[in-house]
Structure formats: C-alpha cells, structure tokens
C-alpha cells in the first residue's frame, strides 16, 4: 500500500505566481511567501526550482488513524460515523504548545511513507469508515494531494473534512470547496496578540474571513478554541470570540472549548475546570446555541441540547456518541430545527 520512492513526493504546486526578479509567490496560505530560486517557503513544503514552485510532500504520511468523527471534534456533522484521519508534515503556524510538534514544527523529511490518493481511498473503504479527515498537521499544505482525494471521496459518497488553523487563502479554500470539501473545524486560537505573538501568524482577520466564506458557501463549520492560561483565557478574549461567532457565523455554529495540556515548548499548567466552565458560560451568554467542553469527558457540557426546549438530543461520553434523538434534523420534543448534517 505504501511506496517510498522520493520522486513520488514531488508535484508542481498549485496557486503560484511570478513575483518578478526570478522569484515566485505562493498563494496557498496567507503568508503568501515570495520564494527565490533553490529556496523554500516558510512551511518548507514548497520549493522554487528553476522557475517552478513544487510541493515536496505530496502523499507523504506522518499519521493515519480511524476514529469517531466526534474526536476532530465534529459534533454536528454525521455523528456516530468513523473517519479515516491522515496527517502530512509541517505547518504555517509555530504554536509553542502544539501537541503534534514532532510533525508540525520540523522540516519535512526527504522521504518516508507514500500513499497515493487512490491508495488512501481504498484504505477508507476497507476500514469501514464513512469519510476522511485531513488533520494532525495543517491540511492546507497538502493542497495538491487533498484535491485529488476529495474528488475521489465525493465520487464514492464519502464525506471530506479538515481540521485547520484557517490561515489558507480564499483561492485555496475555493479549490477545496470545488473538489468536494464538506466540513471544516477551524481553530480560533485567541486574539491578534495570540496569533501574532505565539503562533507567528500575520493577521487574525484572515481566519475570520475564511470562516465567513465557508458559511456563505454552505460548508459545515465548527469552531474550536484551546484554552491556554495567560494566553487566551481572559474574559475579553473569550467574549470577543463568542460574539464574533454569533455575529459573523451565526448562533447555530458550534463552539468547542478544549483544555490545553503542556506540550512542546509550553509548560504552563492546564486550565482548571472552573475556567472552562467560565468560558462555556461566556459562550452561552453571547447567544450561542451550542457550546461544548470537548475534552472534559463525563460532564453534561458534551451533550447536545435543543436550544428551544433544552431536551438532551445527543448524549456523548468522550468521543463516543451514546444516543441520538434528532430526527429529520429536528428536536423530537418540540420540532425545533437543529443545525448540522445528520444523515
């Protein structure tokens, strides 16, 4: 199933434009790197070779796992199904708390396990999964491979999802949508201070713009915020995130509040449950219909309630769906429409 020939990993990169002076500008993510000949962009996955930008990680596999779709987390998209999740290498952010730092914060290897789009889709079907998820590292950087995978998945009735920091260009998001992307979970890491100062991003607003574009084009969207003490746990930041979700994406957009754990270069203690509960209350006070504590299992905050009559419609324990009382996208008690993709 896997191949290991170096030539397999190289393809002509999409979204490249002449930048003048024998340089090429990459338009895959909002860094829009200008790359000189025989040099690579910020993420190290695209390299300029004699007038052509190439991707050097096409089909390169760093992680592969069949898991419940709830683990991504997606709570309002095909609950109870399984997704085959796959990761590549590198990232366009440099978050010092990244749990997957050993694949995101390193230079991609010259070789390794190769998986073709066709080979991956074959694995999806043989594993009994109903869809695919690009995760573990930033899926934007796998654009060329992902577009082929999404097209194949759509043809077979499989869903396609990504877990992303949202820092792709609108051009890149447009290609994803055309190829067959069905849903995305976007990690809103905090305010401008967090994105620029810690993640080495450039402009937080670009992420919110992409979230708005996804909603406008009827993609299923869920938002996740990893709560990190002294980075994004103050009331002002949490209210800003919650208010923007309500005002720009709609109160029916699910917001997952997750607990940070020390990793990579960050040793700050994890947040107390009381802090997560405070964030949950801020989300509800802002008018959000669905706010979840995603990785604090055993608490009622992981269940889906009808925002109209408060009936518990989906019961969960960790990443496992226990019961689902949603019928025809409606609450079975009061008939209220429950936003999501339930088929």
Protein Blocks (a to p, Z undefined) as FASTA:
>chain_A
ZZcbfklmpccdehiaceejhiacdfkbmnlpacdehiacfkopacceehiacdfkgoia
fbdcdddfklmpcckgoghiacdddddedjfbdcfkbfklmmmmcccdfbdcdddfklmm
mmmmmnopabdcdehiafklmmmmmmmmmmmmmmnopacddddehlacfklmmmmmmnop
abdcdddfbdfklmmmmnopablmlmmmmmmmmmmnopacdddddddehklmcfklmmmm
mmmmmmmnopklccdddddddehjbfbdcddfklmmmmmmmmmmnopabdcdfklghiak
lpccdfklopafbdcehjbcfbdcbehhiafklopaceddfZZ
